[in-house]
């Protein structure tokens, strides 16, 4: 799928806007609109429910974004959280030095009297044979020598901007969990293995952000630190290695369970030479984004590095007492870490469909009902009939107590259906003349409404008194449309 098509849809329908757009925008910063904020909330809600609330071995945390600066010294971020950077002396663009050779490059070819060409990454000019030596973006400027660039945003705590008040916007949520390990242990009396989960904002001053919301400078993480006794074994294997494989499969299954095609996912194990200094093993779940296979989330075995580092720098013991062996243990840590924004992008991409219905293009987002920003749209067939409008508003207010429900009467019914398809609403409820009757003709209403399902576009006629029960089965109990629809007569049209 073309990313530009999705970006256009997201702006047009109120999912995602460019930050500060009226001032020309802020690079790689995005605002979530009325539908986007609901979708984002749903992604976080189902993740928290599935990985925290429904598990007996998990608890939650919400740590502060601003932390003691020594936290980042202990974690290695002050000294090691850097990317090699080069600058173009002509156009002033900045690039990661290790990615320049992987970019298409602009070339003004002397063999063709200076004609401008864009050449594929790593390829020579087919006219003169030259390879890239200048800026890949402008094709004119020399690049500076590589220098290390720390990705953390600096700020100052208090009224005076001095070295003593220097602190950072956190580049990850993990450290807030590690420094609270003993607090959580004392408060909950948990036994290993157990996990601490957190959803929160993180900030990275990326050199080359881009690809819509895939890589941004401000983002949200859904992160777990799962603590394991390194002396335990499961089925003859070290517990940390066994449970690492379990977490990899559970995380992959979570994405496919909410609509991501398994064909669009693959696993990538980091070679030993590419592992982070703290990692025993790291496996990424890759997704087939429009720009290629890229990381959707990572599941790392961080060993005991973080707890030992914070114990060393703080002077506080960060251990768990093993009653069976009568010894203090520094747990190993497994870290499933997913970006909310990347997960949301994957769900959007996998949900997008273009179909032909009655010789017209239908754009539809086939969201899993749990993720859909709006669950039900109440639509009046005739907005000029006051009794139809009144019944529609009454139903919207009633259903909104349990599910995200909207009322819309701003177009003809066919266009209203298409509008709801395009934003992924799984069910539309239509109030029509048959529902309320026609007093002038002496016709009584049948007290029924039409419910339409998004994917099949099938419609059934349901008594108003049964509407809450029907949606309860569809949206809460997970009943299939086919099972529910066979109990009611089909609606015409």
SVG drawing of the C-alpha trace seen along z (x, -y; Angstrom):
<svg xmlns="http://www.w3.org/2000/svg" viewBox="-55 -31 91 62">
<polyline fill="none" stroke="black" stroke-width="0.4" points="0.0,0.0 1.1,-3.6 1.8,-5.4 0.6,-8.7 -2.9,-7.2 -3.0,-6.4 -1.7,-9.8 -4.4,-11.5 -7.1,-9.3 -5.9,-9.9 -6.0,-13.7 -9.3,-13.8 -11.2,-11.6 -9.6,-13.0 -7.2,-10.2 -3.8,-12.0 -2.8,-15.6 0.6,-17.3 1.6,-19.0 1.4,-22.8 0.3,-22.6 -1.0,-26.2 2.6,-27.3 4.2,-25.1 4.3,-22.0 6.8,-20.5 9.1,-17.8 8.0,-14.2 5.6,-15.3 1.9,-14.3 -1.4,-15.1 -4.1,-12.5 -7.5,-13.7 -11.0,-12.7 -10.9,-9.3 -7.1,-8.8 -7.2,-9.4 -10.0,-6.8 -8.0,-4.2 -4.9,-4.9 -6.8,-4.6 -8.2,-1.2 -4.8,0.1 -3.4,-0.7 -6.6,0.5 -6.6,4.0 -2.8,4.3 -3.1,3.4 -6.1,5.7 -4.5,8.7 -0.9,8.4 -1.6,6.9 -5.1,7.2 -5.8,10.7 -2.4,12.1 -1.8,13.2 2.0,12.6 1.8,8.9 1.4,5.5 1.4,2.0 3.4,-1.2 3.3,-4.8 6.7,-6.4 7.6,-10.0 9.0,-11.3 11.6,-13.4 14.0,-11.3 17.2,-11.9 20.0,-12.4 22.1,-9.7 19.5,-7.2 20.7,-7.8 24.4,-7.7 23.8,-4.3 21.8,-3.0 24.5,-4.0 22.4,-6.5 24.6,-9.5 27.7,-7.8 26.3,-5.3 22.9,-6.4 24.3,-8.0 24.1,-7.7 26.9,-8.7 25.9,-11.9 27.1,-13.6 26.0,-17.0 25.9,-18.4 27.9,-21.6 25.7,-22.8 22.0,-22.1 22.7,-21.5 20.7,-18.3 21.7,-15.8 22.0,-12.1 23.0,-9.0 26.5,-8.1 25.7,-4.4 22.6,-4.9 24.0,-7.2 25.0,-4.4 21.6,-2.8 19.8,-5.9 19.0,-6.8 21.3,-9.6 21.2,-12.7 23.8,-13.0 24.6,-15.8 26.3,-13.8 29.0,-15.6 28.8,-12.9 25.3,-14.1 26.1,-17.9 25.1,-18.1 21.7,-16.4 20.2,-15.5 19.5,-11.8 18.3,-10.0 20.2,-6.8 19.3,-3.7 21.2,-3.1 24.7,-1.6 24.5,-1.8 26.8,-3.8 25.7,-6.2 25.0,-4.2 26.3,-7.1 29.7,-7.9 30.2,-5.1 30.6,-7.5 29.6,-6.5 28.2,-8.7 30.7,-10.9 28.6,-14.0 25.3,-14.6 22.7,-12.1 19.9,-14.7 21.2,-17.7 24.0,-16.0 26.3,-19.1 27.6,-19.4 30.5,-17.6 29.6,-15.6 31.3,-16.4 33.3,-13.7 31.0,-11.5 30.5,-12.6 28.5,-11.0 25.2,-12.6 23.3,-11.9 19.6,-11.2 18.4,-12.4 16.5,-15.7 18.1,-17.9 16.2,-20.2 16.7,-21.9 15.0,-21.4 14.2,-24.6 14.6,-28.3 18.3,-28.4 19.8,-26.8 23.1,-25.4 24.9,-22.1 23.6,-21.2 20.0,-21.4 20.5,-19.4 18.1,-16.5 16.6,-14.7 13.3,-13.7 13.3,-10.0 14.3,-8.1 12.6,-4.9 10.2,-3.9 12.2,-0.9 14.4,-2.7 11.4,-3.9 10.6,-0.2 14.1,0.8 14.5,-2.0 11.1,-1.0 11.9,2.7 12.4,2.8 9.4,0.5 7.1,2.8 8.6,5.9 8.0,4.6 4.5,3.4 3.2,6.5 5.4,9.4 5.6,10.9 7.5,14.1 9.6,14.7 8.8,14.8 6.7,11.7 6.5,8.6 6.0,4.9 4.2,3.1 4.1,-0.5 2.6,-2.6 4.1,-6.1 5.7,-8.8 9.4,-8.7 11.5,-11.2 14.4,-10.7 16.0,-13.5 16.2,-11.3 18.6,-12.3 16.5,-10.9 12.9,-10.6 10.1,-10.0 7.8,-7.5 4.7,-9.1 4.3,-8.0 6.8,-5.1 9.8,-7.1 9.0,-10.2 10.8,-12.3 7.9,-12.0 6.2,-8.6 4.5,-6.2 5.8,-2.8 4.0,0.3 6.7,2.0 7.1,4.9 10.1,5.8 9.6,9.5 11.9,10.6 13.1,14.2 15.2,16.2 18.4,17.1 18.9,20.2 15.5,21.7 15.0,24.1 11.8,25.0 11.7,28.2 15.4,28.6 16.2,25.1 17.3,21.9 14.0,20.2 15.0,16.9 15.6,18.6 12.5,20.7 10.3,17.7 11.9,15.5 10.5,17.9 7.1,17.9 7.0,14.1 8.0,13.9 5.1,16.2 2.6,14.4 3.5,11.0 3.2,12.2 -0.1,13.8 -1.4,10.6 -1.0,8.7 -2.5,11.5 -5.4,11.8 -6.4,8.2 -6.3,8.4 -2.7,8.2 -2.1,10.8 0.5,13.4 1.9,13.0 2.9,9.4 4.9,10.5 8.2,12.2 10.8,12.7 14.4,11.4 17.0,12.5 19.8,10.0 23.2,11.5 25.7,11.5 27.7,8.7 24.6,6.4 23.3,7.1 23.1,4.2 25.8,4.4 23.3,5.5 21.5,8.1 21.9,11.9 19.4,12.3 17.1,10.0 14.3,10.9 12.3,8.3 8.9,8.8 9.1,7.2 6.1,5.9 5.9,5.3 5.4,1.5 5.2,-0.3 8.9,-1.2 9.8,2.5 10.2,4.9 10.9,2.9 10.7,3.4 7.2,3.5 8.4,4.5 11.4,6.1 11.7,8.8 15.1,8.6 16.8,10.7 18.5,7.9 20.1,10.3 20.8,8.6 22.6,5.6 20.1,2.9 19.4,3.9 23.2,4.3 23.9,0.9 21.3,-0.9 22.4,0.9 26.0,-0.1 25.2,-3.8 22.6,-4.2 24.1,-2.0 20.7,-0.3 20.3,3.4 18.0,4.5 17.7,8.2 15.0,10.8 15.4,13.3 15.1,16.9 13.5,18.7 14.2,22.1 17.9,21.5 18.2,19.0 20.1,16.5 19.6,13.1 19.3,13.1 19.6,10.4 16.9,11.4 17.3,11.6 15.0,9.4 12.9,10.1 11.7,7.0 8.8,7.1 8.7,3.5 6.2,2.2 5.6,-1.3 2.0,-2.4 2.3,-4.5 3.9,-1.7 1.3,0.7 -1.4,-1.7 0.2,-2.2 0.3,1.5 -3.3,2.0 -4.3,-0.9 -2.3,0.6 -3.6,4.1 -7.2,2.8 -7.2,0.7 -9.1,2.1 -10.3,0.8 -13.3,2.7 -15.7,2.2 -19.4,2.3 -22.0,1.6 -19.4,0.2 -18.2,-2.3 -15.0,-2.2 -15.6,-1.5 -12.8,-2.3 -13.1,-0.4 -11.0,0.0 -11.6,3.6 -10.6,2.9 -11.1,5.6 -14.2,4.4 -12.1,4.0 -9.9,1.5 -12.5,-0.4 -12.6,-4.1 -16.4,-4.1 -18.4,-0.9 -21.8,-2.0 -23.1,-4.8 -26.8,-5.7 -28.1,-7.1 -31.6,-8.5 -33.1,-7.6 -34.9,-10.9 -33.6,-13.8 -36.7,-15.9 -38.9,-13.6 -38.6,-14.9 -39.8,-11.6 -37.0,-9.7 -34.4,-12.1 -35.6,-12.0 -35.6,-8.2 -32.1,-8.3 -30.7,-10.6 -32.4,-8.5 -30.8,-5.4 -27.4,-7.1 -27.6,-8.3 -28.6,-4.9 -25.9,-3.0 -23.2,-5.5 -23.4,-4.4 -21.7,-1.2 -20.0,-1.7 -18.5,-4.6 -21.5,-5.7 -22.0,-8.6 -25.1,-10.1 -24.8,-11.4 -27.5,-12.9 -25.3,-15.1 -25.8,-13.1 -27.9,-10.6 -27.9,-7.1 -25.7,-5.6 -23.0,-8.2 -23.3,-7.9 -22.6,-4.1 -19.5,-4.8 -18.3,-7.4 -18.6,-4.9 -16.9,-2.2 -14.0,-4.5 -13.3,-5.0 -13.8,-1.4 -17.1,-1.5 -18.2,2.2 -22.0,1.5 -24.5,-1.1 -28.0,-1.3 -30.6,-3.0 -33.9,-4.5 -36.5,-4.7 -40.2,-5.3 -41.1,-1.7 -39.5,-2.2 -41.7,-5.1 -44.7,-4.7 -46.6,-7.4 -49.3,-9.2 -50.7,-11.0 -51.4,-7.7 -52.5,-6.0 -49.6,-3.6 -48.1,-2.4 -44.4,-1.8 -43.0,1.7 -40.5,0.7 -37.6,2.1 -34.3,0.7 -31.9,1.9 -28.4,3.0 -25.8,3.2 -22.5,5.0 -19.4,3.3 -17.6,6.1 -20.4,8.1 -22.7,5.1 -25.6,7.4 -28.6,5.8 -31.0,7.3 -34.2,6.0 -34.0,5.9 -36.6,4.9 -35.5,1.8 -35.8,3.6 -33.3,6.2 -30.7,3.8 -28.6,3.6 -28.6,7.4 -27.5,7.8 -24.6,5.3 -23.7,6.9 -23.2,10.2 -21.4,8.7 -19.1,6.2 -18.7,7.7 -19.2,11.4 -17.4,11.8 -20.3,13.5 -19.9,13.7 -22.2,11.6 -23.3,14.8 -24.5,16.4 -26.4,13.3 -27.8,12.4 -29.4,15.7 -31.8,15.0 -33.3,12.0 -35.0,11.3 -32.9,9.7 -33.6,6.1 -34.2,4.9 -31.7,2.7"/>
</svg>
